[in-house]
Amino acid sequence: MITLDGSYGEGGGALVRVALALSALTGKEFSVKNIRAGREQSGLKAQHVTAVNALKEICQAKTNEIGIGSTELSFTPGRVKSGIYTIDIGTAGSISLLLQALILPCLFAPNKVTLNVIGGTCGKGQASVDYLQNVFLPYVQRFVNRIELKVWKRGYYPKGQGKISLEISPKLKLKEKMDLSTFYEEIGLKAIKIKLIEPGQLEQIKGIVNVSAELQDKEVGERIKKSAENALKECNVPVSIRVEYSKTKSVGGEIVLWALWSKEGKIDPDNPVIMGSDALVEVGKSSEQVGKEAAEKLKQEIKSGFPVDMHLGDQLIPFLALLPGSEIKTREISPHAQTNMYVVEKFLPIGFKVDKNTISTELREKDL
């Protein structure tokens, strides 16, 4: 039994999500206490409880009795099963954060997995589904034959009810009993290491503004777009931002931007450099402020000279561990990233080396 301290690092929910993903992948059971001890409201939130319940179905896991606010969790996984799963968070709880616990094990399912998820498509302190789709998933593509996320309905705080589907067609399928030595040998043959060292040449910036239909009369989407475009002019590259209005249960919206880089005039299909940023529509914040905020965040990443934005760096940690010898450089190594490394090293025979802005991985042969 692997034991974890939920107050480690920033004491947030990332520790639980990464532990769930790695437990389902490796078949190793774990327990965690002091869940989200570093947050104002400690314990499991709706998306965490939903993730645990989803994994009970996906990998026949067994747990202690839990609910919203629970500060302890014991988790014993079974084998990941392919299939179609419908998962309803029931609130505006983050779809993206929920998927952090599910994507990793589903990459290695026996056959195709489809996750139909209902919840919040964006919100404070989380990557939106558009960031997941356009910035994060291109890096996961190396592990599968196909992975595709579709947004069917937007869901904003507080009612949520957004809907997405994520289809995963695995390339490398885990055997019933996972032998780590064989696993690393096979994955090393089928997936290229993650190497994100230099950004290259900035080629273009893309984006999406998604807002509730109620805001269309005031042209909120167009104003956000124009403000972002004006702030991005100094980048001297093509900027393409589309506006989307949707009927939603709660009024809200956001802008998500992402910058694409090239090497010798081509975007590297194996290790693309994609940086993202976002900003939420909020009460008391003008449309012009929203657009400028997202643009300024992106420019900060662009000007840093590093190929990985801070939030992507957090999310890539478990995937770097699947390919020893991988290396990334990021503007800032956050507490989230440090917490994720702590959890990964508990489950996998991997050591992380952190040198200023660089994170690299190596295999601990003695632990295989």
C-alpha positions as CSV (number, residue, x, y, z in Angstrom):
1,M,0.0,0.0,0.0
2,I,1.4,3.4,-1.1
3,T,0.7,6.0,1.5
4,L,0.5,9.7,0.6
5,D,0.2,12.9,2.6
6,G,-2.5,15.1,1.0
7,S,-1.0,18.2,2.6
8,Y,2.3,17.8,0.6
9,G,3.4,20.8,-1.5
10,E,0.5,23.1,-2.2
11,G,-1.9,20.7,-0.6
12,G,-4.4,20.7,-3.4
13,G,-6.4,18.2,-5.5
14,A,-3.7,17.5,-8.0
15,L,-2.1,15.0,-5.7
16,V,-5.3,12.9,-5.6
17,R,-5.9,13.1,-9.3
18,V,-2.4,12.1,-10.2
19,A,-2.4,9.3,-7.7
20,L,-5.7,8.0,-9.0
21,A,-4.4,8.0,-12.6
22,L,-1.1,6.2,-11.7
23,S,-2.9,3.7,-9.4
24,A,-5.3,2.7,-12.2
25,L,-2.3,2.5,-14.6
26,T,0.0,0.4,-12.5
27,G,-2.5,-1.6,-10.4
28,K,-0.9,-0.4,-7.2
29,E,-3.2,0.5,-4.3
30,F,-2.8,3.6,-2.3
31,S,-4.2,5.6,0.6
32,V,-4.1,9.3,1.2
33,K,-4.9,11.4,4.3
34,N,-5.3,15.2,4.8
35,I,-6.8,15.6,1.3
36,R,-6.6,19.2,0.1
37,A,-5.4,20.3,3.5
38,G,-3.9,23.4,1.9
39,R,-7.2,24.7,0.6
40,E,-9.8,26.9,2.4
41,Q,-12.3,24.1,2.1
42,S,-10.4,20.8,2.6
43,G,-11.5,17.4,1.4
44,L,-12.7,16.0,-1.8
45,K,-14.7,18.2,-4.2
46,A,-17.4,17.0,-6.7
47,Q,-15.0,16.3,-9.5
48,H,-12.7,14.2,-7.2
49,V,-15.6,12.1,-6.0
50,T,-16.8,11.7,-9.6
51,A,-13.4,10.7,-10.7
52,V,-13.2,8.0,-8.0
53,N,-16.7,6.7,-8.9
54,A,-15.8,6.7,-12.6
55,L,-12.6,4.6,-12.0
56,K,-14.7,2.2,-9.9
57,E,-16.4,1.4,-13.2
58,I,-13.5,1.8,-15.6
59,C,-11.0,-0.3,-13.6
60,Q,-13.3,-2.1,-11.1
61,A,-11.7,-0.2,-8.3
62,K,-12.6,-0.6,-4.6
63,T,-12.5,2.3,-2.1
64,N,-13.6,3.2,1.4
65,E,-16.8,5.1,1.7
66,I,-16.3,8.7,0.5
67,G,-18.2,11.8,-0.3
68,I,-17.7,15.5,-0.8
69,G,-15.5,16.8,2.0
70,S,-13.9,13.4,2.7
71,T,-10.3,13.9,3.8
72,E,-9.2,10.2,3.5
73,L,-9.2,7.8,0.6
74,S,-8.2,4.2,0.1
75,F,-8.1,3.0,-3.5
76,T,-7.5,-0.5,-4.8
77,P,-7.7,-0.7,-8.6
78,G,-8.5,-3.5,-10.9
79,R,-7.8,-3.8,-14.6
80,V,-8.7,-1.0,-17.0
81,K,-11.6,-1.9,-19.3
82,S,-12.4,-0.5,-22.7
83,G,-16.0,0.8,-23.3
84,I,-18.2,3.8,-23.4
85,Y,-18.6,5.7,-20.1
86,T,-21.0,8.5,-19.2
87,I,-19.8,10.6,-16.3
88,D,-21.9,13.4,-14.7
89,I,-20.1,15.7,-12.2
90,G,-23.5,17.1,-11.3
91,T,-22.1,20.6,-10.8
92,A,-19.9,23.1,-12.6
93,G,-17.0,21.0,-11.3
94,S,-14.1,20.9,-13.8
95,I,-14.3,18.4,-16.7
96,S,-10.6,19.0,-17.4
97,L,-9.5,18.3,-13.8
98,L,-11.7,15.2,-13.7
99,L,-10.0,14.0,-16.9
100,Q,-6.5,14.3,-15.3
101,A,-7.4,11.2,-13.3
102,L,-8.8,9.3,-16.2
103,I,-6.8,10.0,-19.4
104,L,-3.6,8.3,-18.4
105,P,-4.9,4.8,-17.6
106,C,-7.3,5.0,-20.5
107,L,-4.4,5.5,-22.9
108,F,-3.5,1.9,-22.3
109,A,-6.9,0.2,-22.2
110,P,-7.5,-3.1,-24.1
111,N,-9.5,-1.3,-26.8
112,K,-11.2,2.0,-27.6
113,V,-12.5,4.1,-24.6
114,T,-15.1,6.8,-25.0
115,L,-15.7,9.2,-22.1
116,N,-18.8,11.3,-22.2
117,V,-18.5,13.9,-19.5
118,I,-21.0,16.5,-18.1
119,G,-19.8,19.4,-15.9
120,G,-18.0,22.7,-16.2
121,T,-16.1,23.4,-19.3
122,C,-14.1,26.3,-17.8
123,G,-13.7,28.0,-14.4
124,K,-11.3,29.6,-12.0
125,G,-8.0,27.7,-11.2
126,Q,-8.4,25.1,-14.0
127,A,-7.5,24.5,-17.5
128,S,-10.6,24.7,-19.8
129,V,-11.6,22.0,-22.2
130,D,-10.3,24.2,-25.0
131,Y,-6.9,24.3,-23.5
132,L,-7.0,20.6,-23.0
133,Q,-8.0,20.1,-26.7
134,N,-5.6,22.5,-28.3
135,V,-2.6,22.7,-26.1
136,F,-2.3,19.5,-24.0
137,L,-3.7,16.6,-26.1
138,P,-1.2,17.1,-29.0
139,Y,1.5,15.9,-26.6
140,V,-0.4,12.8,-25.6
141,Q,-1.0,11.8,-29.2
142,R,2.3,9.9,-29.2
143,F,0.9,7.3,-26.9
144,V,-2.2,6.3,-28.9
145,N,-3.4,5.6,-32.4
146,R,-6.0,8.4,-32.0
147,I,-7.3,10.8,-29.3
148,E,-10.0,13.3,-30.0
149,L,-12.0,15.7,-27.7
150,K,-15.3,17.3,-28.9
151,V,-17.2,20.0,-27.1
152,W,-20.9,19.5,-27.5
153,K,-22.2,22.0,-25.0
154,R,-20.7,24.8,-22.8
155,G,-21.1,24.7,-19.1
156,Y,-20.3,27.7,-16.9
157,Y,-20.4,28.3,-13.1
158,P,-22.5,27.7,-11.1
159,K,-24.9,25.3,-12.9
160,G,-22.4,23.7,-15.3
161,Q,-24.1,21.1,-17.6
162,G,-21.5,21.4,-20.3
163,K,-20.9,18.2,-22.3
164,I,-17.8,16.8,-24.0
165,S,-16.7,13.5,-25.5
166,L,-13.2,12.1,-25.5
167,E,-12.4,9.2,-27.7
168,I,-9.1,7.2,-27.1
169,S,-7.9,4.5,-29.4
170,P,-4.9,2.9,-27.6
171,K,-1.6,1.9,-29.3
172,L,0.1,0.0,-26.5
173,K,-2.2,-2.2,-24.4
174,L,-1.4,-3.3,-20.9
175,K,-1.2,-6.9,-20.0
176,E,-3.4,-8.2,-17.1
177,K,-0.3,-8.2,-14.8
178,M,1.9,-5.2,-15.5
179,D,5.6,-5.9,-15.7
180,L,7.2,-2.5,-15.5
181,S,10.4,-3.5,-17.2
182,T,8.5,-4.9,-20.2
183,F,6.2,-1.9,-20.2
184,Y,9.0,0.6,-20.4
185,E,10.7,-1.4,-23.1
186,E,7.5,-1.5,-25.3
187,I,6.5,2.1,-24.8
188,G,10.1,3.1,-25.6
189,L,9.7,1.4,-29.0
190,K,6.3,2.9,-29.8
191,A,6.4,6.5,-28.4
192,I,9.0,9.2,-29.0
193,K,10.5,10.9,-25.9
194,I,9.1,14.3,-24.9
195,K,11.8,16.8,-25.8
196,L,10.8,20.5,-25.4
197,I,14.1,22.5,-25.0
198,E,13.9,25.4,-27.4
199,P,10.8,27.2,-28.6
200,G,11.9,27.8,-32.2
201,Q,10.2,30.4,-34.3
202,L,6.8,31.9,-33.4
203,E,4.5,31.1,-36.4
204,Q,0.9,32.0,-35.5
205,I,-1.5,32.5,-32.6
206,K,-5.0,31.0,-32.5
207,G,-7.8,31.3,-30.1
208,I,-11.5,30.9,-29.3
209,V,-13.9,33.2,-27.4
210,N,-16.8,31.2,-26.1
211,V,-19.6,33.1,-24.3
212,S,-23.3,32.7,-23.4
213,A,-25.9,33.6,-26.0
214,E,-27.3,36.3,-23.6
215,L,-24.1,38.3,-24.1
216,Q,-24.4,38.4,-27.9
217,D,-26.5,41.7,-28.1
218,K,-23.6,43.5,-26.3
219,E,-21.1,41.9,-28.7
220,V,-19.1,40.7,-25.7
221,G,-17.4,38.0,-27.8
222,E,-16.3,40.4,-30.5
223,R,-15.0,42.9,-28.0
224,I,-13.0,40.3,-26.2
225,K,-11.6,39.2,-29.6
226,K,-10.7,42.7,-30.7
227,S,-9.0,43.5,-27.4
228,A,-6.9,40.4,-27.6
229,E,-5.9,41.0,-31.2
230,N,-4.8,44.6,-30.5
231,A,-2.7,43.4,-27.6
232,L,-1.1,40.7,-29.7
233,K,-0.1,42.9,-32.7
234,E,3.4,43.4,-31.4
235,C,4.0,39.6,-31.9
236,N,4.0,40.2,-35.7
237,V,2.4,36.9,-36.6
238,P,-1.0,35.9,-38.0
239,V,-3.7,35.9,-35.2
240,S,-6.9,33.9,-35.8
241,I,-9.5,34.0,-33.0
242,R,-13.0,32.8,-33.5
243,V,-16.1,33.7,-31.5
244,E,-18.8,31.2,-30.4
245,Y,-22.1,31.9,-28.7
246,S,-23.9,29.1,-26.9
247,K,-27.1,28.6,-25.0
248,T,-26.0,27.8,-21.4
249,K,-27.6,27.1,-18.0
250,S,-25.5,29.9,-16.4
251,V,-24.2,33.1,-18.0
252,G,-20.4,33.1,-18.5
253,G,-17.6,32.8,-20.9
254,E,-13.8,32.8,-21.5
255,I,-11.1,33.3,-24.1
256,V,-8.4,30.7,-24.7
257,L,-5.3,31.5,-26.8
258,W,-2.5,29.3,-28.0
259,A,0.7,30.1,-29.8
260,L,2.3,27.7,-32.3
261,W,6.0,27.6,-33.0
262,S,8.1,26.0,-35.8
263,K,11.6,24.7,-36.3
264,E,13.1,25.4,-39.7
265,G,9.7,26.4,-41.0
266,K,7.9,23.3,-39.8
267,I,5.8,22.5,-36.8
268,D,7.4,19.4,-35.2
269,P,4.7,16.6,-35.3
270,D,6.4,14.7,-32.5
271,N,7.3,17.5,-30.2
272,P,5.2,20.5,-31.2
273,V,5.7,23.7,-29.2
274,I,2.3,25.1,-28.2
275,M,1.8,27.6,-25.4
276,G,-1.6,28.6,-24.0
277,S,-3.3,31.2,-21.9
278,D,-6.9,32.1,-20.9
279,A,-9.1,34.6,-19.1
280,L,-12.6,34.3,-17.7
281,V,-15.6,36.5,-18.2
282,E,-16.4,37.8,-14.8
283,V,-18.7,40.3,-13.1
284,G,-16.9,43.7,-12.8
285,K,-14.4,42.9,-15.6
286,S,-15.0,44.6,-19.0
287,S,-14.8,42.6,-22.2
288,E,-11.7,44.6,-23.1
289,Q,-10.0,43.6,-19.9
290,V,-10.7,39.9,-20.5
291,G,-9.2,40.0,-23.9
292,K,-6.1,41.9,-22.9
293,E,-5.6,39.7,-19.8
294,A,-5.4,36.6,-21.9
295,A,-3.1,38.3,-24.4
296,E,-0.7,39.6,-21.8
297,K,-0.5,36.2,-20.2
298,L,0.4,34.6,-23.5
299,K,3.0,37.3,-24.3
300,Q,4.6,36.7,-21.0
301,E,5.1,33.0,-21.9
302,I,6.3,33.9,-25.4
303,K,8.8,36.4,-24.1
304,S,10.2,34.0,-21.5
305,G,12.1,32.1,-24.2
306,F,11.0,28.7,-22.8
307,P,8.9,26.3,-24.9
308,V,6.5,25.0,-22.2
309,D,4.0,27.3,-20.3
310,M,3.8,26.8,-16.6
311,H,0.5,25.0,-16.5
312,L,1.4,22.6,-19.3
313,G,4.5,21.8,-17.3
314,D,2.4,20.7,-14.4
315,Q,0.2,18.4,-16.6
316,L,3.1,16.8,-18.5
317,I,4.8,15.4,-15.4
318,P,3.2,11.9,-15.4
319,F,3.7,11.6,-19.1
320,L,7.4,12.5,-18.9
321,A,7.7,9.6,-16.4
322,L,6.4,7.2,-19.1
323,L,9.4,8.0,-21.3
324,P,12.7,8.1,-19.4
325,G,15.1,10.5,-20.9
326,S,12.4,13.1,-21.6
327,E,13.2,16.7,-20.9
328,I,11.3,20.0,-20.8
329,K,12.1,23.6,-20.1
330,T,9.4,25.9,-18.6
331,R,9.2,29.5,-17.4
332,E,8.3,28.4,-13.9
333,I,8.3,25.1,-12.0
334,S,5.2,25.5,-9.9
335,P,4.2,23.8,-6.6
336,H,1.7,21.8,-8.7
337,A,4.6,20.4,-10.7
338,Q,6.6,19.6,-7.6
339,T,3.6,17.8,-6.0
340,N,3.1,15.8,-9.2
341,M,6.7,14.7,-9.2
342,Y,6.4,13.6,-5.6
343,V,3.4,11.4,-6.4
344,V,4.9,9.9,-9.6
345,E,8.0,8.8,-7.8
346,K,5.9,6.8,-5.4
347,F,4.3,4.8,-8.2
348,L,6.9,4.5,-10.9
349,P,10.7,3.6,-11.0
350,I,11.4,7.2,-12.2
351,G,13.6,9.9,-10.8
352,F,13.1,13.6,-11.7
353,K,16.0,16.0,-12.0
354,V,15.2,19.7,-11.6
355,D,17.8,22.2,-12.7
356,K,16.5,25.8,-12.6
357,N,13.9,25.8,-15.4
358,T,14.6,22.2,-16.7
359,I,12.8,19.0,-15.7
360,S,14.2,15.7,-16.9
361,T,13.5,12.0,-16.1
362,E,15.6,8.9,-15.7
363,L,14.8,5.3,-15.0
364,R,15.7,3.9,-11.6
365,E,16.7,0.4,-12.8
366,K,17.0,-0.9,-9.3
367,D,13.2,-0.3,-8.7
368,L,12.0,-2.3,-11.8
